[in-house]
Amino acid sequence: MESEKSSAQHLLERGRWLEAITLSWNLVGVVVLAIAAIAARSVALAGFGLDSVIEIGASTVVLWELADVALTRQNTAMKLIGGSFVALACYLAVQSTVVLVAGIRPRHSLAGVVWTALTALVMFGLAGAKSKIGSALDNPVLKAEGRVTMIDGVLASAVLGGLLLNVFAGWWWADPTAGYVILYYAIREARASLRHSP
């Protein structure tokens, strides 16, 4: 019994550590993306910066929830994570539509390409680890935040793809079009998170 308790405590510590890494990465990312977005006049990079802000909020919520795994905190945390997905979905719907309708053509951004590529790799790794630990602890909040992190990785990949298609093929519209794919996942995860909370 004592070893099970010790194992659960170890998993909780690892969960907190993963959230701290996610939080730190996204704090740096907000600054990098803001500079790159302004330099390139890129709505996509600005949008990805907003996604990083949402991820910062989600990580903060999970760190708060992991400090006390009471059911009331889990329910509140699930509502907050669900709300962050709703905010992300609303933003993506508006951003992608405005960029397509206005025909906003961003400049090329080497910093944006490098940061989004690195972010995709880091977020996919963190998402897998959070999902594994969340399942081992049977913690719905950590599992849900793992899905937020996975969407962050998918969004980074979509933004990267849009940036590269703009650079090499001149397809300025690829980035906002990919936003609609991410929008689908954000809506799906928002529904799952909000359905879990009473």
PAKOLZA-113771 format. One record per residue: x, y, z of N, C-alpha, C in turn; residue in one letter. Coordinates in steps of 0.2 Angstrom, whole numbers, padded with zeros to 4 digits, always signed. Each point is the difference from the previous one (the first is absolute). Example, Ala and Ser with C-alpha at 12.3 -4.5 7.8 and 13.67 -1.06 7.14 Angstrom:
+0066-0028+0039-0004+0006+0000+0004+0006+0000A-0002+0005-0004+0004+0006+0001-0004+0005+0003S
This chain:
+0004-0006+0000-0004+0006+0000+0004+0006+0000M+0006+0000+0004+0004+0006+0001+0004+0001-0007E+0002-0006-0003+0003+0001-0007-0005+0003-0005S-0006-0002+0000-0005+0003-0005-0001+0007+0001E+0000+0002+0007+0000+0008+0001+0006+0003-0002K+0006-0003+0001+0006+0003-0002+0000+0001-0008S-0002-0005-0003+0000+0000-0007-0005+0005-0003S-0006+0001+0003-0004+0005-0002+0003+0007+0001A+0003+0001+0006+0003+0006+0001+0006+0002-0005Q+0003-0005-0002+0006+0000-0005-0004+0003-0007H-0005-0004-0001-0004+0002-0007-0002+0007+0001L-0003+0002+0006-0002+0007+0000+0005+0005-0001L+0006-0001+0003+0006+0004+0000+0002+0001-0008E+0000-0006-0003+0002+0000-0008-0005+0004-0003R-0007+0000+0001-0005+0004-0003+0001+0007+0001G+0002+0002+0006+0001+0007+0002+0006+0002-0004R+0005-0004-0001+0007+0002-0003-0002+0001-0008W-0004-0005-0003-0002+0001-0007-0004+0007-0001L-0004+0001+0005-0004+0007-0001+0004+0006+0001E+0005-0001+0004+0005+0006+0001+0004+0001-0006A+0002-0006-0004+0004+0001-0006-0005+0003-0005I-0006-0002-0001-0005+0003-0004-0001+0007+0001T-0001+0002+0006-0001+0007+0002+0006+0004-0002L+0006-0002+0002+0006+0004-0002+0001+0000-0008S-0001-0005-0003+0001+0000-0008-0005+0005-0003W-0006+0000+0003-0005+0005-0003+0001+0007+0002N+0003+0001+0006+0002+0007+0002+0005+0003-0005L+0005-0004-0001+0005+0002-0005-0003+0001-0007V-0004-0005-0002-0004+0000-0006-0004+0006-0002G-0003+0003+0005-0004+0006-0001+0004+0006-0002V+0006+0000+0003+0005+0006-0002+0002-0001-0007V+0003-0006-0001+0003-0002-0007-0006+0001-0005V-0006-0002+0001-0005+0000-0005-0002+0007-0001L+0000+0004+0005-0003+0007+0000+0005+0004-0005A+0007-0001+0002+0005+0003-0004+0000-0002-0008I-0001-0007-0001+0000-0002-0007-0006+0002-0003A-0006+0000+0003-0006+0002-0003+0000+0008-0002A+0003+0004+0004+0000+0007-0002+0005+0001-0006I+0006-0004+0001+0005+0001-0006-0003-0002-0006A-0004-0006+0000-0003-0003-0007-0007+0003-0001A-0003+0003+0004-0007+0002-0001-0004-0006-0001R+0001-0005+0004-0003-0006+0000-0006-0001+0005S-0006-0001-0003-0005-0001+0005+0000-0007+0002V+0003-0005-0004+0001-0007+0003+0004+0000+0006A+0006+0003-0001+0005+0000+0006-0004+0003+0006L-0003+0006-0001-0004+0003+0006-0005-0005+0003A-0003-0003-0005-0005-0005+0003+0003-0006+0004G+0006-0002-0003+0003-0005+0004+0003+0002+0007F+0001+0007+0000+0002+0003+0006-0006+0000+0005G-0006+0001-0002-0006+0000+0004-0001-0007+0002L+0001-0005-0004+0000-0007+0002+0004-0001+0006D+0006+0002-0001+0005+0000+0006-0002+0003+0006S-0004+0005+0000-0003+0003+0006-0005-0004+0003V-0004-0003-0004-0005-0005+0002+0003-0006+0003I+0006-0003-0003+0003-0005+0003+0003+0002+0007E+0003+0006+0001+0002+0002+0006-0005+0000+0005I-0006+0002-0002-0006+0000+0005-0002-0007+0002G+0000-0005-0005-0001-0007+0001+0005-0003+0005A+0006+0001-0001+0005-0002+0004+0000+0002+0007S-0002+0007+0001-0001+0002+0006-0006-0003+0004T-0005-0001-0004-0006-0004+0003+0002-0007+0003V+0004-0003-0004+0002-0007+0001+0004+0000+0006V+0005+0004+0001+0005+0001+0005-0005+0001+0007L-0005+0004-0001-0004+0002+0006-0004-0006+0002W-0002-0004-0005-0004-0006+0001+0004-0006+0003E+0006+0000-0002+0005-0005+0002+0002+0001+0007L-0001+0006+0003+0002+0002+0007-0005-0003+0005A-0006-0002-0003-0005-0003+0004-0005-0004-0004D+0000-0006+0000-0004-0004-0005-0007-0001+0002V-0003+0004+0004-0007+0000+0003-0004+0000-0007A-0006-0003+0001-0004-0001-0006-0003+0007-0002L-0001+0005+0005-0003+0006-0002+0005+0004-0004T+0007-0001+0002+0005+0004-0004+0000-0003-0007R-0001-0007-0001+0001-0003-0006-0006+0003-0005Q-0006+0000+0003-0006+0003-0004+0001+0007-0002N+0003+0004+0004+0001+0007-0001+0006+0000-0006T+0005-0004+0001+0005+0000-0005-0002-0002-0007A-0004-0005+0000-0003-0003-0006-0004+0006-0004M-0004+0004+0004-0004+0005-0003+0005+0006-0003K+0005+0001+0004+0005+0005-0002+0004-0002-0007L+0002-0006+0000+0003-0003-0006-0005+0000-0006I-0006-0002+0002-0005+0000-0006-0001+0007-0002G+0000+0005+0004-0001+0007-0002+0006+0002-0004G+0006-0002+0002+0006+0002-0004-0001-0003-0008S-0003-0006+0000-0001-0003-0007-0005+0004-0004F-0005+0002+0004-0006+0005-0003+0004+0006-0003V+0004+0003+0004+0003+0006-0001+0005-0001-0007A+0003-0005+0000+0005-0002-0005-0004-0001-0007L-0006-0003+0001-0004-0002-0006-0003+0007-0003A-0002+0004+0005-0003+0007-0002+0005+0004-0004C+0006+0000+0003+0006+0004-0003+0001-0003-0007Y+0001-0007+0000+0002-0003-0007-0005+0002-0005L-0007-0001+0002-0005+0002-0005+0000+0007-0003A+0001+0005+0005+0001+0007-0002+0006+0001-0004V+0006-0002+0003+0006+0001-0004+0001-0003-0007Q-0002-0006+0000+0001-0003-0007-0005+0003-0005S-0006+0002+0002-0005+0003-0005+0003+0007-0002T+0002+0004+0005+0002+0007-0001+0006-0001-0005V+0005-0004+0001+0006+0000-0004-0002-0002-0007V-0004-0005-0001-0002-0002-0006-0004+0005-0004L-0005+0003+0003-0004+0005-0003+0004+0006-0002V+0004+0002+0005+0004+0007-0001+0006-0002-0005A+0002-0006-0001+0006-0002-0004+0006+0003+0003G+0001-0001+0007+0006+0003+0003+0006-0005-0002I+0005+0003-0003+0006-0004-0002+0006+0002+0005R+0002-0005+0004+0005+0001+0004+0007+0000-0003P+0005+0003+0003+0007+0000-0003+0003-0007+0003R+0006-0001-0003+0003-0007+0002+0003+0002+0007H+0000-0006+0004+0003+0001+0007+0004-0006+0002S+0006+0001+0000+0005-0006+0002-0001-0001+0007L-0001+0005+0004-0001-0001+0007-0006-0004+0002A-0005+0002-0004-0007-0004+0001+0001-0007-0002G+0003-0002-0006+0001-0006-0002+0004-0005+0005V+0005+0003+0002+0004-0004+0005-0004-0001+0007V-0003+0005+0002-0003+0000+0007-0006-0005-0001W-0004+0000-0005-0006-0004-0001+0002-0007-0001T+0006-0002-0003+0002-0006-0001+0003-0003+0006A+0003+0004+0004+0003-0003+0007-0006-0001+0004L-0005+0005+0000-0006-0001+0005-0004-0006-0002T-0001-0002-0006-0004-0006-0002+0004-0006+0003A+0006+0000-0001+0004-0006+0003-0001+0000+0008L+0001+0005+0003+0000+0000+0007-0007-0001+0003V-0005+0003-0003-0007-0001+0002-0003-0007-0001M+0002-0003-0006-0002-0007-0001+0003-0005+0006F+0007+0001+0001+0003-0003+0006-0003+0001+0006G-0002+0006+0002-0003+0001+0006-0007-0003+0001L-0004+0001-0006-0007-0003+0000+0000-0007+0001A+0005-0004-0003+0000-0007+0001+0001-0002+0008G+0005+0004+0002+0002-0001+0007-0006+0001+0005A-0003+0006-0001-0006+0002+0004-0005-0005+0000K-0002-0003-0006-0005-0005-0001+0001-0006+0004S+0007-0002-0001+0002-0006+0004-0001+0000+0007K+0003+0006+0003-0001+0001+0007-0007+0001+0002I-0004+0004-0004-0007+0001+0002-0004-0006+0000G+0002-0005-0004-0004-0007+0000+0003-0004+0006S+0006+0000+0001+0003-0003+0006-0004+0002+0007A-0001+0007+0000-0003+0003+0006-0007+0000+0000L-0003-0002-0006-0007+0001-0001-0002+0007+0001D+0004+0005-0002-0002+0007+0001-0002+0003-0006N-0007+0001-0001-0003+0003-0006+0003+0007-0002P+0002+0004+0005+0002+0006-0001+0007+0000-0004V+0005-0004+0002+0006-0001-0003-0001-0003-0007L-0004-0005+0000-0001-0002-0007-0003+0005-0005K-0005+0004+0003-0003+0005-0005+0005+0005-0002A+0005+0002+0005+0005+0005-0002+0005-0003-0004E+0001-0007+0000+0004-0003-0005-0003+0001-0007G-0007+0000+0000-0003+0001-0007+0001+0007-0002R+0000+0005+0005+0001+0007-0002+0007+0001-0003V+0005-0004+0003+0007+0001-0002+0001-0004-0007T-0004-0005-0001+0000-0003-0007-0003+0004-0005M-0005+0004+0002-0003+0005-0005+0005+0005-0001I+0004+0002+0005+0005+0005-0001+0005-0002-0005D+0002-0007+0001+0005-0003-0005-0003+0000-0007G-0006-0002-0001-0004+0000-0006+0000+0007-0003V-0002+0005+0004+0000+0007-0003+0007+0002-0002L+0005-0001+0004+0007+0002-0002+0001-0003-0007A-0001-0007-0001+0001-0003-0006-0004+0003-0006S-0006+0002+0002-0004+0004-0006+0003+0006-0001A+0002+0004+0005+0003+0007-0001+0006-0001-0004V+0004-0005+0002+0006-0001-0004-0001-0002-0007L-0005-0004-0001-0001-0002-0007-0003+0006-0004G-0004+0004+0003-0002+0006-0003+0006+0005-0002G+0005+0001+0005+0005+0004-0001+0005-0003-0006L+0001-0006+0000+0004-0004-0005-0003+0001-0007L-0007-0001+0000-0003+0000-0007+0000+0007-0002L+0000+0005+0004+0000+0007-0002+0007+0002-0003N+0005-0003+0004+0007+0001-0002+0002-0003-0007V-0002-0007-0001+0002-0003-0005-0005-0001-0006F-0006+0001+0001-0005+0000-0005-0004+0006-0001A+0001+0005+0004-0004+0006+0000-0008-0001+0002G-0001-0005+0003-0007-0002+0002-0002+0004+0007W-0001+0006+0000-0002+0004+0006-0006-0003+0004W-0004-0003-0004-0007-0002+0003+0001-0007+0004W+0005-0003-0001+0001-0007+0003+0000+0001+0008A+0003+0005+0003+0000+0000+0007-0008+0001+0003D-0003+0005-0003-0007+0001+0003-0005-0006-0001P+0001-0003-0006-0004-0006-0002+0002-0006+0005T+0006-0001+0002+0002-0005+0005-0003+0002+0007A-0002+0006+0001-0003+0002+0007-0007-0003+0000G-0003-0001-0005-0007-0003+0000+0001-0007+0003Y+0005-0004-0002+0001-0007+0002+0001+0000+0008V+0004+0005+0002+0002+0001+0007-0007+0002+0004I-0004+0004-0003-0006+0002+0003-0005-0006+0001L+0000-0005-0004-0004-0006+0001+0003-0004+0006Y+0006-0001+0001+0003-0003+0006-0001+0004+0006Y+0000+0006+0000-0001+0005+0006-0007-0001+0002A-0005+0000-0005-0007-0001+0002-0001-0007+0003I+0003-0005-0003-0001-0007+0003+0002+0000+0007R+0006+0002+0001+0003+0000+0007-0004+0004+0005E-0002+0006-0002-0004+0004+0004-0006-0004+0002A-0004-0003-0004-0006-0004+0002+0002-0005+0004R+0006-0004-0001+0002-0006+0004+0001+0003+0007A+0004+0006+0001+0002+0002+0007-0006+0003+0003S-0005+0003-0003-0006+0003+0003-0005-0005+0002L+0000-0006-0004-0005-0005+0002+0003-0004+0006R+0006+0000+0001+0003-0004+0006-0002+0004+0006H+0000+0006+0000-0002+0004+0006-0007+0001+0001S-0003-0001+0006-0007+0000+0001-0003+0007-0001P
